Amino acid sequence: MRLRLVGVLGGVFLLSACATARAPDEAPTPPSPPAPSPGAPPRDGPPPAPIAFSSLTGWDSADHAEAFAAYQATCGVAKAPAEVEVCRRARAQPRLESDAARAFFEANFRLEPLPGEGVLTAYYAPEYTARTTPDAEYSAPVRPKPANHAALSGRADRAAIETTPPDVVLAWMRPEELFFLQIQGSGVLTFPDGVRVKVLFAAHNDLPFSGIANPMRDRGLLEANNTSGEAIRAWLAARRGPEADAIMRLNRRYVWFRLEADDGLHPLGAAGVPLPPDHAIAVDLSQHRVGELFWIDAEAPILSGAFPTYRRLAVALDTGGAIKGQVRADLYLGSGPEAGVEAGRVRHTLRMIRLAPRVGPDPTP
């Protein structure tokens, strides 16, 4: 194998594979980054009756200062005129403490509860170790988008791709960690010499995403209340090889990546801005617009070890292949192993309340 430097990225490199390598295990895919539509998706029927902020469980104790900072930093992605105006008002403010931030939200928005209940999950930006050459442990090639991507789309599944020797390899990873990198869509790789690079979504094979938690539960491989990401990863690592490959290949979708220099920022969502941890969600963009602000109220977790509730303001900044429906959200929890453990345990009953901008004169003092 020979090392090739990519000039625009300096320390970011590609490995050109000149020998047959074992094509290991990868899996689901993340948000395909579609261009967010500036227009509003159609919403049938009359708008819901507004409710009072005081009726929100947890509103009084929420971290409004942190939520305001997240909204202020990202609201520029919104395109609807009323949203643009409230964003202008927010950006005219200094950094607000909690009481002032709460007053801003209450003055500039009205609450519109969405009907019914759905599901909250969570995601994060993983940080993994990687190698420039394969070995028994680091045997999974991180592949770039292939030149024949159009011919593969919708036809070649993950098993077929993995059993084809790679022409070019960006890095080598542990198979189960590459599997989870593909689920999350982006992350950071660290090499033995200390070089850190961002590994970012490039494309997928256009086959439907299928989670493996339920099949593992149904086959008796994991207990029903122990299908967290942490439990799945441990099972796969302990059975690395054909047994783990067979489970991961139940998900036919395959993801290709690209590398960039690590800038230390959180990953970009579909809206094209860095995701603020704890206050950004992925939503179904056929139901919502990027930049919309929501109060999420999630409780009744089904996975062991989960936090009991998630109640906070969050901005719609991302989307994902498994995020379907009006009351469905995926909460971004940040980067690193602690965020990963927490994210893998989130599967809560969700209620969502949209914060719709108030029109009229600026009510901000």
KEKE-3310 file (N, C-alpha, C; in steps of 0.2 Angstrom, whole numbers, plus 5000, padded with zeros to 4 digits):
npx = (5004:5002:5005:4995:4995:4982:4981:4973:4969:4980:4985:4976:4973:4973:4972:4978:4972:4981:4980:4971:4959:4951:4934:4925:4913:4899:4886:4870:4863:4865:4859:4854:4861:4850:4846:4839:4822:4816:4803:4787:4782:4767:4753:4739:4722:4715:4726:4733:4725:4733:4743:4747:4763:4765:4759:4768:4776:4791:4795:4798:4810:4819:4835:4835:4844:4855:4847:4843:4855:4859:4848:4850:4862:4859:4847:4847:4846:4832:4819:4806:4796:4791:4799:4812:4811:4810:4822:4830:4827:4832:4846:4849:4850:4861:4871:4860:4854:4846:4832:4830:4831:4820:4810:4811:4808:4794:4789:4790:4785:4772:4764:4761:4754:4758:4748:4745:4757:4774:4790:4806:4823:4841:4856:4874:4891:4903:4919:4933:4946:4958:4967:4981:4984:4978:4974:4971:4962:4958:4950:4941:4937:4936:4927:4928:4916:4911:4917:4908:4896:4882:4879:4878:4869:4854:4855:4866:4869:4874:4881:4886:4894:4903:4910:4917:4933:4941:4945:4951:4955:4950:4953:4956:4946:4939:4927:4914:4913:4914:4902:4894:4898:4893:4879:4878:4883:4893:4909:4924:4941:4955:4972:4987:4998:4993:4986:4971:4956:4941:4928:4916:4899:4897:4889:4876:4869:4856:4847:4834:4835:4837:4835:4845:4842:4829:4828:4839:4834:4822:4828:4833:4845:4848:4841:4824:4824:4836:4842:4851:4862:4875:4874:4872:4884:4893:4890:4892:4906:4911:4909:4916:4918:4912:4899:4895:4895:4885:4874:4875:4873:4860:4855:4854:4858:4872:4885:4896:4911:4919:4935:4940:4950:4951:4942:4938:4925:4907:4898:4890:4873:4859:4855:4866:4874:4884:4879:4871:4875:4863:4852:4848:4839:4835:4823:4808:4809:4798:4788:4791:4800:4818:4826:4815:4808:4806:4797:4802:4795:4798:4796:4795:4805:4811:4822:4835:4843:4842:4840:4826:4818:4817:4816:4815:4820:4823:4831:4826:4837:4842:4840:4835:4836:4829:4820:4804:4788:4777:4777:4791:4808:4826:4838:4852:4866:4880:4897:4909:4913:4904:4893:4889:4886:4874:4866:4863:4854:4842:4826:4811:4794:4787:4781:4778:4779:4777:4785:4779:4782:4778:4768:4769:4772:4788:4790:4800:4809)
npy = (4994:5012:5028:5042:5059:5072:5087:5098:5096:5094:5086:5076:5060:5048:5030:5020:5005:4990:4977:4962:4964:4960:4963:4971:4975:4984:4996:5004:5020:5037:5054:5058:5071:5082:5096:5109:5114:5130:5134:5131:5115:5107:5109:5102:5107:5118:5128:5122:5125:5138:5136:5140:5145:5142:5130:5120:5106:5107:5119:5130:5126:5124:5126:5141:5150:5143:5137:5149:5154:5143:5144:5158:5156:5148:5152:5158:5150:5148:5152:5157:5172:5177:5170:5174:5187:5186:5180:5190:5199:5191:5190:5203:5205:5204:5191:5182:5180:5167:5171:5182:5177:5167:5176:5182:5171:5169:5181:5182:5171:5159:5145:5130:5115:5099:5086:5070:5057:5052:5046:5049:5048:5048:5055:5056:5063:5052:5047:5039:5027:5024:5016:5016:5005:4989:4977:4962:4967:4980:4980:4984:4993:5010:5018:5028:5038:5029:5029:5023:5025:5028:5017:5008:5012:5008:4995:4987:4979:4981:4969:4964:4975:4975:4963:4965:4969:4984:4998:5010:5016:5025:5024:5012:5003:4996:4984:4984:4997:5005:5002:5008:5021:5023:5023:5035:5045:5054:5059:5058:5053:5046:5044:5033:5041:5053:5061:5069:5068:5073:5063:5061:5060:5055:5048:5036:5020:5020:5011:5005:5010:4999:4995:4985:4982:4977:4964:4958:4957:4949:4937:4933:4937:4948:4956:4962:4975:4979:4984:4994:5006:5004:4991:4983:4986:4980:4967:4964:4967:4957:4946:4947:4945:4932:4930:4942:4949:4944:4948:4962:4964:4963:4975:4983:4994:5005:5015:5028:5038:5054:5063:5076:5090:5091:5103:5105:5109:5105:5093:5097:5099:5095:5107:5115:5121:5121:5109:5113:5105:5096:5104:5103:5095:5082:5080:5076:5082:5083:5086:5097:5113:5117:5126:5129:5130:5120:5114:5100:5086:5072:5056:5041:5030:5016:5008:5001:5010:5023:5041:5048:5058:5070:5086:5101:5115:5115:5116:5113:5106:5096:5080:5063:5046:5037:5045:5048:5056:5067:5069:5065:5064:5066:5068:5078:5075:5078:5075:5061:5047:5047:5054:5046:5034:5039:5043:5030:5025:5032:5031:5036:5041:5053:5070:5085:5102:5116:5131:5145:5159:5175:5188:5205:5221:5223:5214:5214:5221)
npz = (5000:4997:5003:5000:5000:5002:4995:4998:5010:5018:5031:5029:5022:5009:5007:4995:4990:4985:4985:4988:5001:5016:5016:5027:5039:5039:5040:5043:5038:5039:5040:5024:5016:5010:5001:5011:5009:5006:5007:5015:5021:5015:5026:5032:5036:5049:5059:5075:5091:5101:5116:5133:5139:5152:5154:5150:5155:5164:5159:5167:5173:5163:5154:5148:5144:5137:5127:5120:5116:5107:5098:5093:5087:5076:5069:5057:5046:5044:5033:5031:5031:5044:5053:5049:5053:5068:5070:5067:5077:5088:5086:5087:5101:5115:5123:5132:5149:5159:5163:5155:5143:5143:5143:5131:5122:5126:5122:5109:5102:5099:5106:5097:5099:5092:5085:5094:5098:5097:5094:5102:5098:5099:5093:5090:5088:5084:5090:5085:5085:5072:5058:5046:5039:5037:5050:5060:5069:5065:5053:5044:5029:5027:5015:5000:4990:4976:4959:4951:4957:4953:4946:4955:4964:4973:4969:4972:4988:5005:5009:4996:4992:5002:5000:4989:4984:4990:4980:4983:4999:5013:5027:5040:5051:5066:5063:5070:5074:5063:5058:5067:5065:5052:5055:5062:5054:5053:5060:5070:5067:5074:5072:5075:5076:5081:5073:5069:5060:5052:5047:5035:5029:5012:5002:4999:4996:4992:4996:5007:5024:5038:5055:5067:5080:5083:5076:5083:5095:5093:5089:5101:5105:5112:5127:5128:5134:5133:5121:5118:5110:5115:5120:5109:5101:5110:5109:5095:5094:5102:5095:5083:5066:5055:5062:5068:5056:5049:5056:5055:5041:5039:5038:5023:5018:5013:5017:5010:5013:5016:5019:5030:5036:5053:5061:5074:5077:5079:5070:5054:5051:5040:5037:5036:5046:5061:5073:5088:5103:5112:5109:5096:5083:5072:5060:5051:5035:5026:5033:5042:5043:5041:5054:5061:5078:5092:5106:5115:5123:5131:5138:5147:5144:5135:5136:5146:5159:5154:5154:5162:5157:5143:5141:5133:5123:5106:5090:5073:5063:5055:5046:5043:5037:5044:5051:5051:5049:5058:5072:5077:5081:5082:5093:5094:5104:5105:5105:5106:5118:5130:5126:5116:5123:5130:5120:5114:5122:5121:5118:5118:5123:5114:5114:5104:5103:5093:5091:5085:5076:5082:5074:5069:5078:5085:5100:5109:5123)
capx = (5000:5006:5001:4994:4992:4978:4984:4969:4968:4986:4986:4971:4976:4970:4976:4976:4973:4984:4980:4964:4958:4944:4929:4921:4906:4896:4878:4865:4866:4863:4855:4857:4860:4846:4845:4832:4817:4814:4796:4784:4778:4759:4750:4732:4718:4717:4732:4731:4724:4739:4743:4751:4770:4765:4757:4773:4780:4798:4797:4801:4817:4823:4840:4833:4850:4858:4843:4843:4862:4858:4843:4853:4868:4857:4841:4848:4844:4825:4817:4799:4797:4790:4805:4817:4810:4811:4829:4834:4827:4836:4853:4850:4851:4867:4870:4854:4853:4840:4826:4829:4830:4814:4805:4811:4804:4787:4786:4791:4783:4766:4764:4756:4755:4757:4744:4747:4763:4779:4796:4812:4829:4846:4862:4880:4897:4908:4926:4936:4953:4959:4974:4982:4985:4974:4976:4966:4957:4956:4950:4935:4939:4932:4928:4925:4911:4915:4916:4902:4890:4876:4877:4877:4863:4848:4856:4871:4868:4880:4885:4889:4899:4909:4914:4921:4939:4941:4951:4954:4953:4952:4956:4954:4943:4936:4920:4908:4914:4912:4895:4890:4899:4888:4873:4878:4884:4900:4913:4931:4945:4962:4977:4992:5003:4989:4982:4964:4952:4934:4925:4909:4895:4898:4884:4874:4867:4849:4843:4831:4838:4834:4839:4846:4840:4823:4830:4843:4829:4818:4832:4835:4852:4848:4835:4820:4825:4844:4844:4854:4868:4880:4873:4873:4891:4897:4888:4896:4913:4913:4908:4918:4919:4906:4893:4893:4894:4878:4869:4875:4871:4853:4854:4857:4860:4879:4887:4903:4913:4925:4938:4942:4954:4947:4942:4936:4918:4902:4896:4885:4867:4856:4854:4873:4877:4886:4874:4872:4873:4857:4847:4847:4835:4834:4816:4806:4808:4792:4783:4794:4806:4824:4826:4809:4809:4801:4798:4801:4793:4799:4797:4793:4810:4810:4828:4838:4849:4840:4838:4819:4814:4820:4812:4820:4819:4827:4830:4826:4843:4845:4836:4838:4832:4824:4816:4798:4782:4776:4780:4797:4814:4832:4841:4859:4869:4887:4902:4913:4910:4899:4887:4887:4882:4868:4862:4861:4849:4836:4820:4806:4788:4788:4776:4781:4775:4780:4785:4777:4784:4772:4769:4767:4777:4793:4788:4806:4810)
capy = (5000:5018:5033:5048:5065:5076:5093:5103:5094:5093:5079:5071:5056:5042:5024:5016:4997:4987:4970:4960:4965:4957:4968:4969:4975:4991:4996:5009:5026:5043:5059:5060:5079:5085:5104:5110:5118:5136:5134:5127:5109:5108:5108:5102:5109:5124:5128:5120:5130:5139:5135:5144:5143:5140:5123:5116:5103:5108:5125:5134:5124:5123:5131:5145:5154:5139:5137:5155:5154:5139:5147:5164:5154:5144:5153:5161:5145:5149:5156:5160:5179:5178:5167:5178:5193:5184:5178:5197:5201:5187:5192:5210:5204:5201:5185:5183:5175:5163:5174:5186:5172:5165:5182:5183:5166:5170:5187:5182:5165:5156:5138:5126:5108:5094:5081:5063:5055:5049:5043:5053:5045:5053:5053:5060:5062:5047:5048:5032:5026:5021:5014:5017:4999:4984:4971:4958:4971:4986:4976:4987:4999:5016:5018:5034:5037:5026:5032:5019:5026:5028:5010:5004:5014:5004:4988:4983:4980:4981:4963:4964:4980:4973:4958:4968:4972:4991:5001:5016:5016:5031:5022:5006:5004:4990:4983:4987:5005:5008:5001:5014:5028:5024:5025:5042:5049:5058:5058:5060:5047:5048:5039:5032:5047:5059:5065:5068:5070:5072:5058:5064:5057:5056:5045:5029:5015:5021:5005:5007:5008:4994:4994:4978:4981:4972:4957:4955:4955:4944:4931:4931:4939:4954:4956:4967:4981:4980:4984:5000:5005:5001:4983:4981:4987:4975:4960:4964:4967:4950:4941:4950:4940:4930:4930:4949:4952:4942:4953:4969:4964:4963:4982:4983:5001:5006:5022:5030:5044:5058:5065:5083:5092:5092:5110:5106:5111:5100:5092:5101:5096:5096:5115:5117:5124:5116:5107:5114:5099:5096:5109:5102:5089:5080:5080:5074:5088:5083:5088:5103:5117:5118:5132:5129:5129:5116:5111:5093:5083:5065:5052:5034:5026:5008:5005:5001:5015:5029:5046:5047:5063:5075:5092:5107:5119:5112:5119:5108:5107:5090:5075:5056:5041:5034:5050:5049:5057:5073:5069:5061:5068:5063:5074:5078:5075:5080:5071:5057:5041:5048:5056:5040:5030:5042:5043:5024:5023:5036:5029:5039:5043:5060:5075:5090:5108:5120:5138:5148:5166:5180:5193:5212:5225:5219:5215:5214:5228)
capz = (5000:4997:5006:4996:5003:4998:4996:5001:5017:5022:5034:5028:5017:5006:5006:4989:4991:4979:4986:4991:5008:5018:5016:5034:5041:5039:5040:5042:5036:5042:5037:5018:5017:5005:5002:5014:5005:5010:5008:5020:5018:5016:5032:5031:5041:5053:5064:5082:5096:5105:5123:5137:5140:5159:5153:5148:5160:5164:5156:5172:5175:5157:5153:5143:5141:5133:5122:5117:5112:5101:5093:5090:5082:5070:5066:5051:5041:5043:5027:5031:5033:5051:5056:5048:5058:5075:5071:5067:5084:5093:5084:5090:5108:5118:5126:5138:5155:5158:5164:5149:5137:5143:5142:5124:5119:5127:5119:5101:5099:5102:5106:5093:5100:5087:5087:5095:5101:5093:5097:5102:5098:5099:5090:5092:5083:5087:5090:5085:5082:5065:5056:5039:5036:5040:5054:5062:5073:5061:5046:5040:5025:5026:5007:4997:4985:4970:4953:4948:4962:4950:4944:4962:4968:4972:4966:4976:4995:5009:5008:4990:4992:5007:4998:4983:4987:4988:4976:4987:5006:5017:5033:5042:5057:5069:5059:5073:5075:5056:5058:5071:5061:5046:5058:5064:5048:5053:5066:5070:5067:5077:5070:5080:5076:5084:5068:5069:5054:5051:5042:5034:5024:5005:4998:5001:4990:4990:4998:5013:5031:5043:5061:5069:5087:5084:5074:5088:5101:5091:5089:5108:5105:5117:5130:5125:5137:5133:5114:5117:5105:5119:5121:5102:5100:5114:5106:5089:5096:5105:5090:5077:5061:5051:5066:5068:5049:5047:5059:5052:5034:5039:5035:5017:5016:5014:5017:5009:5017:5014:5025:5030:5042:5059:5064:5081:5077:5079:5063:5051:5049:5034:5037:5034:5051:5066:5077:5095:5107:5117:5107:5089:5082:5065:5059:5044:5032:5022:5038:5045:5040:5044:5057:5066:5085:5095:5113:5115:5129:5130:5144:5147:5140:5135:5137:5153:5160:5150:5158:5162:5153:5139:5140:5131:5117:5101:5083:5068:5059:5052:5045:5043:5033:5049:5054:5047:5053:5061:5079:5077:5082:5084:5097:5094:5110:5106:5103:5111:5121:5135:5122:5113:5128:5132:5114:5112:5127:5120:5114:5123:5120:5112:5112:5101:5102:5088:5093:5079:5077:5082:5069:5072:5081:5089:5107:5113:5126)
cpx = (5004:5002:5001:4992:4988:4979:4980:4968:4974:4987:4981:4973:4971:4975:4974:4978:4976:4984:4973:4964:4951:4939:4924:4914:4904:4889:4875:4868:4862:4859:4858:4856:4856:4846:4839:4828:4816:4807:4793:4781:4771:4757:4742:4728:4720:4723:4729:4730:4730:4737:4747:4758:4770:4762:4762:4776:4787:4800:4800:4808:4821:4829:4839:4839:4854:4854:4843:4850:4862:4854:4847:4858:4865:4851:4841:4847:4837:4824:4810:4800:4796:4796:4811:4817:4812:4819:4833:4833:4831:4844:4854:4852:4858:4866:4865:4855:4847:4833:4824:4827:4823:4809:4805:4807:4796:4784:4786:4788:4776:4767:4759:4758:4754:4753:4747:4754:4767:4785:4802:4818:4834:4852:4868:4885:4902:4915:4929:4943:4953:4966:4975:4983:4981:4977:4970:4960:4954:4956:4944:4938:4934:4932:4925:4920:4914:4913:4909:4896:4883:4874:4875:4871:4857:4849:4861:4870:4874:4884:4889:4895:4905:4913:4917:4927:4939:4947:4954:4951:4955:4955:4954:4952:4941:4929:4914:4908:4912:4905:4891:4892:4895:4881:4873:4879:4890:4903:4920:4936:4952:4967:4983:4997:4999:4985:4975:4961:4945:4932:4918:4906:4896:4892:4882:4871:4860:4845:4840:4835:4834:4838:4840:4844:4834:4824:4834:4838:4825:4821:4834:4842:4853:4841:4831:4822:4833:4846:4847:4860:4874:4880:4875:4880:4895:4896:4892:4903:4915:4913:4911:4920:4912:4899:4891:4892:4887:4873:4869:4873:4864:4851:4857:4859:4868:4880:4895:4904:4918:4928:4940:4946:4949:4948:4939:4929:4913:4900:4891:4879:4865:4855:4860:4876:4879:4880:4875:4870:4867:4851:4846:4844:4835:4826:4814:4805:4802:4787:4785:4799:4812:4823:4820:4811:4804:4803:4797:4800:4793:4800:4795:4798:4808:4816:4831:4843:4848:4839:4830:4816:4819:4815:4816:4817:4825:4826:4830:4832:4845:4839:4839:4833:4827:4819:4810:4792:4782:4779:4785:4803:4820:4836:4849:4862:4876:4891:4906:4909:4904:4892:4884:4883:4875:4863:4859:4855:4842:4831:4814:4800:4788:4781:4780:4777:4780:4780:4784:4778:4777:4774:4767:4773:4782:4791:4794:4808:4817)
cpy = (5006:5023:5039:5054:5069:5083:5098:5102:5093:5086:5074:5067:5050:5036:5021:5009:4994:4979:4968:4961:4962:4963:4967:4971:4983:4991:5002:5015:5032:5048:5059:5068:5082:5093:5105:5115:5124:5137:5130:5121:5110:5106:5108:5104:5115:5123:5126:5126:5132:5137:5139:5141:5139:5133:5118:5113:5104:5115:5130:5133:5123:5128:5135:5149:5150:5138:5143:5156:5149:5142:5153:5162:5151:5147:5156:5156:5145:5154:5159:5167:5180:5175:5171:5184:5191:5183:5185:5199:5198:5189:5199:5210:5202:5194:5186:5178:5172:5166:5179:5182:5169:5170:5183:5178:5167:5176:5186:5175:5163:5149:5134:5118:5103:5088:5074:5063:5052:5046:5048:5048:5050:5050:5058:5059:5058:5049:5041:5032:5023:5020:5016:5011:4994:4979:4967:4962:4976:4983:4979:4993:5004:5018:5025:5033:5034:5029:5029:5020:5025:5021:5006:5005:5010:4997:4984:4984:4980:4975:4963:4969:4978:4968:4959:4971:4980:4993:5007:5015:5022:5030:5015:5006:4997:4990:4986:4994:5008:5007:5007:5021:5029:5026:5033:5047:5053:5057:5060:5054:5050:5042:5038:5038:5053:5063:5064:5071:5069:5067:5060:5060:5059:5054:5039:5026:5015:5015:5007:5005:5004:4993:4987:4977:4976:4965:4954:4953:4949:4937:4929:4933:4944:4954:4962:4974:4983:4980:4991:5000:5002:4993:4980:4981:4982:4968:4959:4963:4960:4945:4943:4945:4938:4931:4937:4952:4950:4946:4960:4969:4963:4970:4982:4989:5002:5013:5023:5037:5048:5061:5073:5085:5093:5099:5111:5107:5104:5099:5096:5097:5097:5103:5118:5122:5119:5115:5109:5108:5101:5100:5109:5096:5088:5078:5077:5080:5088:5086:5095:5106:5117:5125:5133:5127:5125:5115:5104:5090:5076:5062:5045:5030:5019:5005:5006:5006:5021:5034:5046:5052:5067:5080:5098:5110:5116:5115:5113:5110:5102:5085:5068:5051:5038:5039:5052:5051:5064:5074:5064:5065:5064:5069:5073:5079:5077:5075:5067:5051:5042:5050:5050:5035:5032:5041:5036:5021:5027:5033:5030:5041:5051:5064:5081:5096:5113:5127:5142:5156:5171:5186:5200:5215:5221:5220:5215:5221:5231)
cpz = (5000:4999:5001:5000:4999:5000:4999:5008:5021:5025:5033:5022:5015:5006:4999:4990:4985:4980:4989:4998:5010:5019:5022:5034:5042:5039:5039:5040:5039:5038:5030:5018:5011:5006:5005:5010:5009:5011:5013:5017:5019:5023:5032:5037:5045:5058:5071:5086:5100:5112:5126:5138:5147:5159:5152:5154:5159:5161:5161:5174:5169:5157:5147:5140:5136:5126:5117:5113:5106:5096:5089:5085:5076:5067:5059:5045:5039:5037:5027:5034:5041:5055:5055:5052:5065:5075:5071:5074:5089:5092:5086:5097:5110:5120:5132:5143:5154:5158:5158:5143:5137:5141:5134:5120:5120:5124:5111:5098:5103:5101:5102:5094:5094:5089:5088:5098:5096:5097:5096:5102:5099:5095:5092:5087:5086:5086:5090:5083:5076:5063:5048:5035:5040:5045:5056:5066:5069:5054:5042:5036:5025:5018:5005:4992:4979:4964:4949:4953:4959:4948:4950:4965:4967:4970:4971:4984:4999:5009:5002:4989:4996:5004:4991:4986:4985:4984:4980:4994:5010:5024:5035:5049:5060:5065:5063:5074:5068:5055:5061:5068:5055:5049:5059:5059:5047:5060:5066:5071:5070:5075:5075:5081:5079:5079:5068:5063:5055:5046:5041:5028:5017:5001:5001:4995:4988:4992:5005:5020:5035:5049:5063:5076:5087:5082:5080:5094:5099:5091:5096:5109:5111:5120:5127:5128:5137:5125:5113:5112:5109:5119:5114:5100:5103:5111:5099:5090:5098:5100:5083:5072:5057:5055:5066:5061:5047:5050:5056:5045:5034:5037:5029:5014:5018:5013:5015:5012:5013:5020:5024:5036:5048:5062:5071:5082:5077:5072:5060:5050:5042:5032:5035:5039:5057:5071:5084:5099:5112:5114:5099:5088:5074:5065:5052:5040:5027:5027:5042:5041:5044:5048:5062:5073:5088:5103:5113:5122:5129:5137:5142:5142:5141:5136:5143:5153:5157:5155:5157:5158:5149:5138:5139:5125:5112:5094:5078:5063:5055:5050:5044:5040:5038:5052:5050:5052:5056:5068:5080:5077:5084:5087:5096:5101:5111:5103:5108:5114:5125:5131:5118:5117:5129:5126:5112:5117:5126:5116:5119:5119:5120:5111:5109:5101:5098:5091:5087:5081:5078:5077:5072:5074:5085:5097:5112:5116:5122)
residu = (MET:ARG:LEU:ARG:LEU:VAL:GLY:VAL:LEU:GLY:GLY:VAL:PHE:LEU:LEU:SER:ALA:CYS:ALA:THR:ALA:ARG:ALA:PRO:ASP:GLU:ALA:PRO:THR:PRO:PRO:SER:PRO:PRO:ALA:PRO:SER:PRO:GLY:ALA:PRO:PRO:ARG:ASP:GLY:PRO:PRO:PRO:ALA:PRO:ILE:ALA:PHE:SER:SER:LEU:THR:GLY:TRP:ASP:SER:ALA:ASP:HIS:ALA:GLU:ALA:PHE:ALA:ALA:TYR:GLN:ALA:THR:CYS:GLY:VAL:ALA:LYS:ALA:PRO:ALA:GLU:VAL:GLU:VAL:CYS:ARG:ARG:ALA:ARG:ALA:GLN:PRO:ARG:LEU:GLU:SER:ASP:ALA:ALA:ARG:ALA:PHE:PHE:GLU:ALA:ASN:PHE:ARG:LEU:GLU:PRO:LEU:PRO:GLY:GLU:GLY:VAL:LEU:THR:ALA:TYR:TYR:ALA:PRO:GLU:TYR:THR:ALA:ARG:THR:THR:PRO:ASP:ALA:GLU:TYR:SER:ALA:PRO:VAL:ARG:PRO:LYS:PRO:ALA:ASN:HIS:ALA:ALA:LEU:SER:GLY:ARG:ALA:ASP:ARG:ALA:ALA:ILE:GLU:THR:THR:PRO:PRO:ASP:VAL:VAL:LEU:ALA:TRP:MET:ARG:PRO:GLU:GLU:LEU:PHE:PHE:LEU:GLN:ILE:GLN:GLY:SER:GLY:VAL:LEU:THR:PHE:PRO:ASP:GLY:VAL:ARG:VAL:LYS:VAL:LEU:PHE:ALA:ALA:HIS:ASN:ASP:LEU:PRO:PHE:SER:GLY:ILE:ALA:ASN:PRO:MET:ARG:ASP:ARG:GLY:LEU:LEU:GLU:ALA:ASN:ASN:THR:SER:GLY:GLU:ALA:ILE:ARG:ALA:TRP:LEU:ALA:ALA:ARG:ARG:GLY:PRO:GLU:ALA:ASP:ALA:ILE:MET:ARG:LEU:ASN:ARG:ARG:TYR:VAL:TRP:PHE:ARG:LEU:GLU:ALA:ASP:ASP:GLY:LEU:HIS:PRO:LEU:GLY:ALA:ALA:GLY:VAL:PRO:LEU:PRO:PRO:ASP:HIS:ALA:ILE:ALA:VAL:ASP:LEU:SER:GLN:HIS:ARG:VAL:GLY:GLU:LEU:PHE:TRP:ILE:ASP:ALA:GLU:ALA:PRO:ILE:LEU:SER:GLY:ALA:PHE:PRO:THR:TYR:ARG:ARG:LEU:ALA:VAL:ALA:LEU:ASP:THR:GLY:GLY:ALA:ILE:LYS:GLY:GLN:VAL:ARG:ALA:ASP:LEU:TYR:LEU:GLY:SER:GLY:PRO:GLU:ALA:GLY:VAL:GLU:ALA:GLY:ARG:VAL:ARG:HIS:THR:LEU:ARG:MET:ILE:ARG:LEU:ALA:PRO:ARG:VAL:GLY:PRO:ASP:PRO:THR:PRO)
# end
